[in-house]
Amino acid sequence: MEENKMGVMPVNRLIISMSLPIMASMLVQALYNIVDSIFVAKINENALTAVSMAFPIQNLMIAVGVGTAVGVNALLARSLGGKDYKKVNKIAENAVFLVGFSYLLFLFVGLFLLDLFYRSQTDIEEIILYGKQYLSVCCCLSFGVFTQVMFERLLQATGKTIYTMFTQGVGALVNIILDPIMIFGLLGFPKMGVTGAAVATVTGQIVAGILAVWLNYTKNHEVRICMKSARVDFPVIRQIYGIGVPSIIMQAIGSVMVYGMNRILISFTATATAVFGVYFKLQSFVFMPVFGLNSGIIPIIAYNYGAKNKGRVLDTVRHSIVYAMSIMVLGFLVFQTIPAKLLQMFNASDTMMAIGIPALRIISLSFILAGFCIACGSVFQALGRSVYSMVVSVARQLVVLLPAAWLLSLPGNVNYVWWALPIAELMSLAMTLYFMVRVNRGILSELD
């Protein structure tokens, strides 16, 4: 077969060509998250609360889908770089089995666990009702999101990231268009309320999933999936989850961190909790491009590692760190110079402004360090050392951030609490540097 572009194209141009489409699609996803919240809020505050409380399960769903796909992506790209095309196809076929397994897991959650999930958080019946209406649709029709994520990663693993921009863009566009139609009953459709928001969400995911499957079969000729002769291969699945499980854990612990921070902040005022929620929506516009960059460079590093091309691996690492930190510097400058304008997007009150402006400025101090750490995390994943990324993430969010936030809350000044995030990022930097030294000595040096 002809040499894949990941082995021959100039590294700088390769990174840009593979990462930009993913970065663009992730920015669309960030935009969708804000627009979706605006529409749901128009129903009433309890509806918005119910959808917000769905975050842990929805985040876990994304964590399982993306984490599994990260394992498939890295393993497939490495096999492709090593010219082991038989294993490439076997990995892709087992990826389809894992899509089905992930869906069955959340189908069970949607059918049997939602009432328990909501009643563990609130006793307001309207919120529970709204929440069950919303999450039951999202869970029971979650095959769309798992299909979309997995087949997008198959495209990314072979360097065809431009097509993932189409799938994610189309899915988000369908979602945004259908939201007001389904929620408020426009154009002759029945008024479905919160259920309509969920229907719009899963419809966008299903459309994107179908498009991703079609693009794989028509454009991704380096991967051949023949399910008629496919068999579950447990050693391959073990390898996939060996890389993917740390990624799943890294994303899942975000729910725990947010829950813990909310508990600390609400002891001051509900507005402080709202500020933290607004920060999360705003920071997605900074972090999403860096995560898109990560998705683009993981297959490049994995491919060239499989091909034993040390020079291209190191060039990719250097460029990715520079790009990631540059994006974060830009985000830092925006948060430092116009925090009030950012908060006004959410109709912030005077109280929210008083708390939010120093909060955004303090938290954004961690951005530059985070850019370096995230870029290095993609190196760990591509080289099969995802556990390093997991250890850094767990230590940052649970071992350092939450205890630091609690200790800083004791003097009774909410502005002190925000410093927990830069403190946690400093620890993350130290651990990341340590693991990078280990990777260089134990893995990259072997390519000499």
Backbone torsions as a table, in degrees:
resi	resn	phi	psi	omega
1	MET	NA	152.6	178.8
2	GLU	-64.2	142.1	-179.6
3	GLU	-58.6	130.5	178.7
4	ASN	-66.1	149.4	-177.7
5	LYS	-60.5	-23.5	-179.6
6	MET	-66.8	-15.3	179.0
7	GLY	-101.1	-9.4	-173.5
8	VAL	-131.0	-29.3	-177.2
9	MET	-67.8	142.2	175.5
10	PRO	-51.0	135.2	-168.7
11	VAL	-58.4	-45.6	-177.1
12	ASN	-61.0	-47.1	179.6
13	ARG	-66.3	-35.5	179.6
14	LEU	-63.9	-46.0	179.4
15	ILE	-59.8	-45.7	-179.1
16	ILE	-63.7	-45.1	-176.6
17	SER	-66.3	-32.1	-178.3
18	MET	-87.0	-30.8	-173.1
19	SER	-90.7	-36.5	-175.0
20	LEU	-56.9	-45.2	178.8
21	PRO	-60.5	-38.8	179.7
22	ILE	-69.0	-41.3	179.2
23	MET	-61.6	-41.9	179.5
24	ALA	-63.8	-43.1	-178.9
25	SER	-67.9	-33.8	178.5
26	MET	-70.5	-33.1	174.9
27	LEU	-65.9	-36.0	175.2
28	VAL	-63.0	-40.8	178.4
29	GLN	-63.1	-40.7	178.8
30	ALA	-63.3	-41.5	177.6
31	LEU	-62.6	-42.7	179.4
32	TYR	-58.6	-42.3	-177.8
33	ASN	-57.7	-39.0	-179.8
34	ILE	-73.2	-45.5	-179.5
35	VAL	-61.4	-41.3	-179.9
36	ASP	-60.0	-43.5	179.7
37	SER	-64.5	-36.6	179.4
38	ILE	-62.2	-45.0	-179.1
39	PHE	-66.1	-44.2	-178.9
40	VAL	-64.2	-36.8	-179.6
41	ALA	-62.7	-22.8	-179.5
42	LYS	-72.9	-16.2	176.5
43	ILE	-71.5	-64.5	170.5
44	ASN	-176.8	173.0	-174.6
45	GLU	-66.5	-35.4	178.8
46	ASN	-64.5	-35.1	177.3
47	ALA	-64.4	-44.1	177.9
48	LEU	-63.4	-40.1	178.4
49	THR	-62.6	-43.2	-179.4
50	ALA	-62.3	-44.2	179.3
51	VAL	-67.3	-38.1	178.2
52	SER	-63.8	-39.3	-179.6
53	MET	-70.7	-12.9	176.9
54	ALA	-76.4	-8.3	-174.4
55	PHE	-52.2	-46.6	-177.5
56	PRO	-56.6	-43.8	-178.8
57	ILE	-73.4	-41.9	177.8
58	GLN	-64.0	-39.0	177.9
59	ASN	-66.0	-39.0	177.7
60	LEU	-65.3	-37.8	177.6
61	MET	-60.8	-47.3	178.1
62	ILE	-64.7	-38.7	-179.8
63	ALA	-61.2	-44.5	179.6
64	VAL	-65.5	-45.3	-178.7
65	GLY	-65.3	-50.3	-177.3
66	VAL	-70.2	-42.1	-179.5
67	GLY	-61.3	-44.6	176.8
68	THR	-62.2	-42.1	-179.5
69	ALA	-67.2	-32.4	176.0
70	VAL	-61.9	-43.1	177.3
71	GLY	-61.6	-43.9	178.1
72	VAL	-63.4	-44.8	-177.8
73	ASN	-58.1	-54.2	-176.1
74	ALA	-65.3	-43.9	-178.0
75	LEU	-66.7	-40.6	-179.4
76	LEU	-68.2	-44.2	-179.9
77	ALA	-63.5	-38.1	178.7
78	ARG	-64.9	-42.3	178.4
79	SER	-66.8	-35.6	178.4
80	LEU	-66.2	-41.9	177.5
81	GLY	-63.6	-32.4	178.1
82	GLY	-85.8	4.8	178.3
83	LYS	62.9	26.5	177.7
84	ASP	-94.4	78.5	-172.1
85	TYR	-71.6	-26.4	176.7
86	LYS	-64.9	-42.3	179.1
87	LYS	-70.5	-33.5	177.0
88	VAL	-55.6	-48.5	-179.2
89	ASN	-67.2	-36.9	179.6
90	LYS	-65.5	-39.6	178.1
91	ILE	-62.9	-45.5	-178.6
92	ALA	-63.1	-40.0	180.0
93	GLU	-66.5	-39.6	177.8
94	ASN	-72.2	-24.5	174.6
95	ALA	-62.5	-36.7	177.8
96	VAL	-64.8	-41.5	176.6
97	PHE	-60.1	-39.3	-178.1
98	LEU	-70.1	-29.2	173.0
99	VAL	-60.3	-46.3	179.3
100	GLY	-63.9	-41.4	179.9
101	PHE	-64.0	-43.7	-179.8
102	SER	-62.4	-40.9	179.4
103	TYR	-63.2	-45.0	-179.6
104	LEU	-61.1	-36.3	178.8
105	LEU	-60.6	-46.2	-177.1
106	PHE	-84.9	-18.3	169.2
107	LEU	-63.3	-41.9	176.6
108	PHE	-61.5	-43.9	178.2
109	VAL	-59.8	-45.3	-177.9
110	GLY	-65.9	-30.8	-177.4
111	LEU	-85.0	-31.4	-168.3
112	PHE	-126.1	-15.8	-169.1
113	LEU	-116.1	-3.8	-172.6
114	LEU	-69.4	-39.7	179.4
115	ASP	-61.3	-45.3	178.0
116	LEU	-62.0	-40.9	-178.6
117	PHE	-60.7	-46.8	-176.8
118	TYR	-75.8	-37.6	-179.5
119	ARG	-69.5	-19.4	175.2
120	SER	-74.2	-12.0	-178.0
121	GLN	-112.2	-28.1	-176.1
122	THR	-155.1	158.2	175.1
123	ASP	-114.4	11.9	177.8
124	ILE	-81.5	113.5	-171.7
125	GLU	-63.0	-35.3	-179.0
126	GLU	-65.3	-40.2	178.0
127	ILE	-65.0	-42.8	179.2
128	ILE	-61.3	-43.8	179.9
129	LEU	-63.2	-49.7	177.5
130	TYR	-57.5	-44.6	-177.2
131	GLY	-62.5	-43.8	179.4
132	LYS	-66.2	-38.1	177.4
133	GLN	-61.2	-42.7	-176.6
134	TYR	-72.7	-52.4	-173.6
135	LEU	-73.0	-29.0	179.6
136	SER	-62.7	-39.4	176.9
137	VAL	-68.0	-45.6	-178.0
138	CYS	-62.0	-39.6	-178.0
139	CYS	-78.9	-46.0	-174.3
140	CYS	-72.4	-17.5	176.1
141	LEU	-117.3	29.8	-175.2
142	SER	-76.9	-2.8	179.2
143	PHE	-59.8	-25.8	179.9
144	GLY	-65.2	-47.2	-177.2
145	VAL	-69.1	-37.9	179.3
146	PHE	-67.7	-39.3	177.4
147	THR	-65.4	-45.5	-179.4
148	GLN	-58.9	-51.4	-176.3
149	VAL	-61.6	-45.8	-175.0
150	MET	-66.8	-46.4	-176.6
151	PHE	-74.4	-24.6	171.1
152	GLU	-66.3	-40.1	179.8
153	ARG	-69.3	-30.1	174.4
154	LEU	-64.0	-38.3	176.2
155	LEU	-67.2	-42.3	179.9
156	GLN	-64.8	-36.2	-176.7
157	ALA	-63.6	-25.2	179.3
158	THR	-104.5	10.6	174.2
159	GLY	89.3	5.3	-175.9
160	LYS	-96.6	56.6	-174.3
161	THR	-72.1	-20.6	-179.1
162	ILE	-58.9	-31.9	-177.5
163	TYR	-73.2	-27.2	178.0
164	THR	-69.0	-25.1	174.5
165	MET	-64.7	-38.4	178.1
166	PHE	-66.6	-46.5	-175.7
167	THR	-65.0	-47.8	-178.6
168	GLN	-69.9	-38.0	178.6
169	GLY	-64.3	-44.5	178.7
170	VAL	-64.3	-44.0	179.8
171	GLY	-60.9	-45.2	179.6
172	ALA	-66.5	-39.4	179.9
173	LEU	-63.9	-43.7	177.1
174	VAL	-59.4	-42.8	-179.8
175	ASN	-61.5	-49.8	-177.4
176	ILE	-63.6	-40.9	179.8
177	ILE	-66.2	-42.2	-175.3
178	LEU	-76.7	-23.0	-177.4
179	ASP	-52.2	-60.9	-178.9
180	PRO	-66.0	-32.2	-179.2
181	ILE	-65.0	-47.5	-177.1
182	MET	-76.4	-36.9	-176.8
183	ILE	-71.1	-46.0	-172.2
184	PHE	-103.8	0.2	176.8
185	GLY	71.1	49.3	179.5
186	LEU	-88.5	163.2	174.8
187	LEU	55.8	33.6	177.5
188	GLY	85.9	-3.5	177.8
189	PHE	-78.9	150.8	177.6
190	PRO	-67.9	149.6	177.8
191	LYS	-76.8	113.5	-172.3
192	MET	-109.4	-8.5	177.9
193	GLY	61.6	-134.2	-177.8
194	VAL	-62.0	-37.3	177.0
195	THR	-59.3	-36.7	178.0
196	GLY	-62.9	-37.6	177.0
197	ALA	-62.3	-41.3	178.9
198	ALA	-67.7	-41.2	179.0
199	VAL	-61.8	-41.6	177.8
200	ALA	-61.8	-41.3	-179.2
201	THR	-63.0	-52.8	-176.1
202	VAL	-70.4	-30.0	177.0
203	THR	-63.7	-43.9	176.3
204	GLY	-60.6	-39.7	179.5
205	GLN	-67.4	-41.5	-179.3
206	ILE	-66.1	-43.8	178.6
207	VAL	-61.2	-45.1	179.1
208	ALA	-64.0	-38.8	179.1
209	GLY	-63.8	-44.5	178.4
210	ILE	-62.2	-42.6	179.1
211	LEU	-63.5	-40.5	179.7
212	ALA	-64.7	-40.7	177.2
213	VAL	-62.7	-46.5	-179.0
214	TRP	-61.7	-41.6	179.8
215	LEU	-65.7	-35.5	176.8
216	ASN	-64.2	-43.8	-177.1
217	TYR	-73.7	-25.2	-176.8
218	THR	-101.5	-26.3	-173.8
219	LYS	-117.3	-24.7	-172.9
220	ASN	-96.9	75.0	-173.3
221	HIS	-76.4	-10.1	178.6
222	GLU	-80.8	-12.3	178.5
223	VAL	-120.8	122.3	179.3
224	ARG	-115.2	119.9	180.0
225	ILE	-109.5	117.7	177.4
226	CYS	-123.4	94.2	-173.5
227	MET	-72.2	-18.3	179.0
228	LYS	-63.6	-37.9	-178.8
229	SER	-103.8	2.3	-176.9
230	ALA	-71.7	146.5	177.1
231	ARG	-134.6	147.0	175.7
232	VAL	-65.2	124.0	-179.3
233	ASP	-114.5	100.8	-174.0
234	PHE	-65.6	-36.2	174.8
235	PRO	-60.5	-38.6	177.6
236	VAL	-67.0	-43.9	178.8
237	ILE	-61.9	-38.1	177.6
238	ARG	-63.0	-40.6	177.6
239	GLN	-65.4	-40.7	179.5
240	ILE	-60.8	-48.2	-178.5
241	TYR	-75.5	-21.0	174.0
242	GLY	-60.9	-34.3	175.7
243	ILE	-89.2	-37.7	-171.6
244	GLY	-80.1	-33.2	-176.1
245	VAL	-59.8	-45.0	176.2
246	PRO	-57.5	-37.7	178.1
247	SER	-65.6	-39.8	176.9
248	ILE	-60.4	-46.3	-178.9
249	ILE	-64.0	-41.8	-178.9
250	MET	-58.6	-42.5	-178.5
251	GLN	-76.5	-34.2	-177.2
252	ALA	-68.8	-34.4	-177.0
253	ILE	-69.6	-14.2	175.2
254	GLY	-59.3	-34.9	177.9
255	SER	-63.9	-41.5	-179.5
256	VAL	-65.8	-42.4	-179.4
257	MET	-62.9	-46.2	-179.6
258	VAL	-62.2	-42.6	178.9
259	TYR	-60.2	-45.8	-179.7
260	GLY	-64.2	-43.0	178.6
261	MET	-63.9	-39.9	178.2
262	ASN	-61.7	-39.1	178.8
263	ARG	-64.3	-37.9	179.1
264	ILE	-70.7	-45.2	-174.4
265	LEU	-71.0	-33.3	-176.9
266	ILE	-69.1	-16.9	175.7
267	SER	-68.9	-20.5	174.2
268	PHE	-86.6	-60.5	-179.8
269	THR	-168.9	153.0	177.6
270	ALA	-63.1	-27.1	179.1
271	THR	-63.9	-35.9	178.0
272	ALA	-63.1	-39.4	176.4
273	THR	-64.7	-39.9	178.2
274	ALA	-63.4	-39.6	178.5
275	VAL	-60.9	-41.8	179.3
276	PHE	-64.0	-38.6	177.0
277	GLY	-65.4	-41.1	177.2
278	VAL	-63.6	-41.7	177.8
279	TYR	-56.8	-42.8	-177.8
280	PHE	-63.1	-37.7	178.7
281	LYS	-69.4	-40.4	-178.8
282	LEU	-70.3	-41.6	-176.3
283	GLN	-68.3	-17.8	178.3
284	SER	-63.2	-28.3	178.1
285	PHE	-72.6	-17.1	176.1
286	VAL	-95.4	-45.7	-175.2
287	PHE	-77.0	-33.1	-177.3
288	MET	-58.3	-44.9	176.5
289	PRO	-59.9	-36.2	178.8
290	VAL	-68.8	-39.5	175.6
291	PHE	-64.6	-35.5	175.6
292	GLY	-64.7	-40.4	175.3
293	LEU	-59.0	-44.0	177.8
294	ASN	-56.7	-47.6	-178.1
295	SER	-61.3	-31.0	179.4
296	GLY	-76.8	-34.0	-174.6
297	ILE	-89.1	-21.3	-179.7
298	ILE	-57.2	-51.0	179.1
299	PRO	-65.8	-29.7	178.5
300	ILE	-65.0	-48.2	179.7
301	ILE	-64.9	-45.2	-178.8
302	ALA	-62.2	-42.2	-179.3
303	TYR	-62.3	-49.3	-175.9
304	ASN	-74.5	-24.8	171.3
305	TYR	-68.1	-43.9	176.5
306	GLY	-61.7	-33.3	178.5
307	ALA	-85.1	0.1	179.0
308	LYS	58.8	41.5	178.8
309	ASN	-106.6	87.8	-174.4
310	LYS	-63.0	-39.0	-177.9
311	GLY	-59.2	-44.7	-179.5
312	ARG	-70.5	-33.4	176.9
313	VAL	-62.6	-49.5	-177.9
314	LEU	-66.4	-38.9	177.3
315	ASP	-61.8	-40.3	179.0
316	THR	-64.1	-42.3	179.7
317	VAL	-61.8	-46.6	-178.5
318	ARG	-61.9	-48.2	-179.1
319	HIS	-63.2	-40.5	-177.3
320	SER	-65.4	-37.5	178.6
321	ILE	-65.7	-43.2	179.8
322	VAL	-63.0	-46.3	-178.8
323	TYR	-64.7	-44.5	-178.2
324	ALA	-61.9	-44.9	-178.7
325	MET	-69.7	-31.9	177.4
326	SER	-65.0	-43.0	177.5
327	ILE	-61.6	-42.5	-178.6
328	MET	-67.8	-35.6	176.7
329	VAL	-62.5	-42.2	177.8
330	LEU	-61.0	-45.3	177.3
331	GLY	-61.9	-40.6	178.1
332	PHE	-59.3	-44.9	-178.8
333	LEU	-64.7	-38.9	178.6
334	VAL	-64.5	-47.1	-178.7
335	PHE	-65.2	-32.2	-178.5
336	GLN	-76.6	-34.8	-170.9
337	THR	-94.6	-33.6	-176.0
338	ILE	-130.8	48.2	-179.9
339	PRO	-62.5	-35.0	-179.0
340	ALA	-63.7	-42.8	179.5
341	LYS	-64.8	-36.0	177.5
342	LEU	-63.6	-42.4	-178.8
343	LEU	-70.2	-31.4	-179.9
344	GLN	-64.5	-21.5	176.1
345	MET	-60.2	-24.1	-177.9
346	PHE	-107.9	22.9	179.6
347	ASN	51.7	47.9	-175.2
348	ALA	-65.9	137.2	175.3
349	SER	-77.2	173.7	177.8
350	ASP	-61.0	-38.8	179.5
351	THR	-64.8	-43.1	178.6
352	MET	-64.3	-37.0	177.2
353	MET	-62.9	-43.5	-177.6
354	ALA	-62.8	-37.3	179.3
355	ILE	-84.6	-38.8	-170.6
356	GLY	-74.9	-37.2	-177.3
357	ILE	-61.5	-51.9	176.5
358	PRO	-65.4	-31.9	179.6
359	ALA	-61.8	-48.7	-178.9
360	LEU	-63.8	-37.8	-179.5
361	ARG	-69.7	-40.0	-179.7
362	ILE	-70.3	-48.3	-176.9
363	ILE	-62.6	-37.3	-175.9
364	SER	-68.2	-11.8	174.6
365	LEU	-61.3	-23.4	-178.2
366	SER	-83.4	-9.3	-172.3
367	PHE	-61.0	-46.5	-174.1
368	ILE	-63.3	-44.1	177.5
369	LEU	-63.5	-38.9	-178.8
370	ALA	-63.4	-35.3	179.1
371	GLY	-59.9	-44.6	178.1
372	PHE	-63.9	-45.4	-176.5
373	CYS	-65.9	-40.0	-179.9
374	ILE	-66.5	-42.2	178.7
375	ALA	-61.3	-42.9	179.0
376	CYS	-67.5	-32.5	177.2
377	GLY	-61.1	-35.4	177.9
378	SER	-68.2	-31.6	176.3
379	VAL	-64.5	-44.7	179.2
380	PHE	-59.3	-43.9	-179.0
381	GLN	-65.1	-43.4	-177.2
382	ALA	-65.8	-31.0	-177.4
383	LEU	-95.4	11.5	176.5
384	GLY	79.4	19.9	179.1
385	ARG	-116.6	46.7	-178.5
386	SER	-62.1	-24.1	-179.7
387	VAL	-61.7	-29.6	177.0
388	TYR	-63.3	-44.7	178.4
389	SER	-61.8	-39.9	-179.5
390	MET	-63.7	-45.1	-179.0
391	VAL	-61.9	-44.2	179.4
392	VAL	-62.5	-43.7	-177.4
393	SER	-66.4	-44.9	179.2
394	VAL	-62.4	-45.3	-179.3
395	ALA	-63.4	-41.1	-177.7
396	ARG	-66.4	-48.5	-171.4
397	GLN	-84.9	-33.3	-174.5
398	LEU	-107.9	-43.5	-175.1
399	VAL	-78.5	-34.6	-175.8
400	VAL	-108.0	-53.8	-170.4
401	LEU	-60.8	-53.2	-175.9
402	LEU	-65.7	-47.7	176.3
403	PRO	-60.8	-39.3	179.1
404	ALA	-64.3	-42.1	178.9
405	ALA	-61.8	-41.5	179.8
406	TRP	-65.3	-44.6	179.4
407	LEU	-63.7	-40.0	-179.4
408	LEU	-71.7	-18.2	178.3
409	SER	-79.8	-18.0	-174.4
410	LEU	-62.1	-37.0	177.8
411	PRO	-66.3	-15.3	176.0
412	GLY	92.9	13.4	178.2
413	ASN	-113.5	116.2	-175.1
414	VAL	-65.3	-25.9	180.0
415	ASN	-64.8	-26.3	177.4
416	TYR	-67.0	-33.5	-174.2
417	VAL	-62.1	-36.1	-177.3
418	TRP	-62.4	-24.5	-179.4
419	TRP	-68.1	-13.5	178.4
420	ALA	-61.6	-31.9	-178.3
421	LEU	-70.5	-48.1	174.1
422	PRO	-61.8	-36.9	178.2
423	ILE	-61.7	-45.8	179.2
424	ALA	-63.0	-35.0	-179.6
425	GLU	-70.6	-32.4	175.1
426	LEU	-62.6	-43.3	176.7
427	MET	-62.9	-41.6	179.1
428	SER	-60.1	-40.0	178.4
429	LEU	-61.8	-45.7	-179.2
430	ALA	-61.4	-45.1	-179.3
431	MET	-67.8	-38.4	-179.8
432	THR	-64.0	-42.7	178.0
433	LEU	-61.6	-40.6	178.7
434	TYR	-61.9	-46.3	-178.7
435	PHE	-69.9	-32.4	176.6
436	MET	-64.5	-38.3	176.2
437	VAL	-62.7	-41.5	178.8
438	ARG	-64.8	-41.4	179.1
439	VAL	-64.1	-41.7	-179.6
440	ASN	-64.2	-42.3	-178.3
441	ARG	-76.6	-37.8	-172.5
442	GLY	-93.0	-21.0	-175.6
443	ILE	-121.9	-58.2	-174.1
444	LEU	-66.4	-34.6	-179.8
445	SER	-64.1	-24.3	179.6
446	GLU	-71.1	-14.9	-179.2
447	LEU	-84.7	-4.0	179.8
448	ASP	-61.5	NA	NA
